[in-house]
Amino acid sequence: MGTLFEALMLILNVVWFIMIAHIVLSWLISFQVLNVRQPTVGQIWYGLNRLLEPVYGPVRRMLPNTGGLDLAPLVVFIVVIIAQRALMNNAGFFYGY
């Protein structure tokens, strides 16, 4: 069961890092530090969007329309952090303590 705990934590950590990269890249693109017309930046941006859209899509449909402000990454980010904390608080279950 310890392997299951570690696998779940690894998956949540990978999702967390991908979301951080997506958020930082979106800020850099919004403030015109980076340009999506650059081949490398465009590939990374569209790749991250393809990875995260299946997660963000259902959350966006549940949230009210806030105009230009997208709250889906914030909601998913909070859910990932809560899931990590819940796993850490129940680690004894996985290790049989």
Phi, psi and omega per residue, in radians:
M1 nan -0.446 3.116
G2 -1.101 -0.575 3.114
T3 -1.156 -0.650 3.101
L4 -1.117 -0.749 3.097
F5 -1.046 -0.840 -3.125
E6 -1.140 -0.644 3.109
A7 -1.150 -0.759 3.114
L8 -1.121 -0.713 3.112
M9 -1.154 -0.679 3.107
L10 -1.106 -0.766 3.121
I11 -1.082 -0.786 3.131
L12 -1.132 -0.650 3.104
N13 -1.174 -0.692 3.103
V14 -1.126 -0.772 3.099
V15 -1.063 -0.726 3.132
W16 -1.047 -0.825 -3.128
F17 -1.171 -0.666 3.096
I18 -1.118 -0.713 3.122
M19 -1.155 -0.699 3.093
I20 -1.073 -0.793 3.122
A21 -1.064 -0.717 3.139
H22 -1.142 -0.748 -3.129
I23 -1.148 -0.809 3.137
V24 -1.117 -0.746 3.126
L25 -1.125 -0.648 3.120
S26 -1.151 -0.657 3.074
W27 -1.134 -0.777 -3.129
L28 -1.105 -0.625 3.101
I29 -1.264 -0.719 -3.139
S30 -1.108 -0.669 3.135
F31 -1.555 0.185 3.057
Q32 1.028 0.560 2.986
V33 -1.372 -0.662 3.068
L34 -2.045 2.740 -3.116
N35 -2.194 2.262 -3.116
V36 -1.239 -0.167 3.074
R37 -1.352 -0.231 3.010
Q38 -1.280 2.304 -3.006
P39 -0.990 -0.796 -3.099
T40 -1.181 -0.795 3.137
V41 -1.094 -0.756 3.128
G42 -1.077 -0.746 -3.141
Q43 -1.146 -0.751 3.123
I44 -1.127 -0.763 -3.109
W45 -1.101 -0.856 -3.118
Y46 -1.217 -0.557 3.066
G47 -1.151 -0.774 3.103
L48 -1.133 -0.671 3.103
N49 -1.101 -0.720 3.122
R50 -1.149 -0.613 3.114
L51 -1.214 -0.698 -2.993
L52 -1.669 -0.292 -3.112
E53 -1.073 -0.674 3.071
P54 -1.089 -0.408 3.102
V55 -1.504 -0.769 -3.089
Y56 -1.282 -0.577 -3.045
G57 -0.959 -0.967 3.130
P58 -1.083 -0.596 3.127
V59 -1.193 -0.705 3.117
R60 -1.083 -0.629 3.139
R61 -1.213 -0.497 -3.138
M62 -1.438 -0.510 -3.096
L63 -1.389 2.630 3.070
P64 -1.228 2.750 3.117
N65 -1.213 2.129 -3.128
T66 -2.000 0.396 3.134
G67 1.319 -2.179 -3.099
G68 -1.491 -0.028 -3.101
L69 -1.658 2.063 -3.134
D70 -1.719 1.958 -3.110
L71 -1.662 -0.069 -3.105
A72 -1.039 -0.784 3.109
P73 -1.056 -0.652 3.127
L74 -1.124 -0.779 -3.133
V75 -1.112 -0.800 -3.137
V76 -1.143 -0.674 3.117
F77 -1.062 -0.771 3.119
I78 -1.131 -0.701 3.117
V79 -1.110 -0.720 3.118
V80 -1.105 -0.759 3.135
I81 -1.137 -0.727 3.100
I82 -1.109 -0.714 3.112
A83 -1.113 -0.712 3.092
Q84 -1.090 -0.783 -3.136
R85 -1.133 -0.697 3.129
A86 -1.125 -0.702 3.096
L87 -1.150 -0.737 3.139
M88 -1.128 -0.674 3.141
N89 -1.234 -0.384 -3.132
N90 -1.961 0.431 -3.129
A91 -1.091 -0.540 3.117
G92 -1.054 -0.567 3.092
F93 -1.071 -0.709 -3.085
F94 -1.295 -0.537 -3.109
Y95 -1.713 -0.026 3.052
G96 1.351 0.490 3.124
Y97 -1.546 nan nan
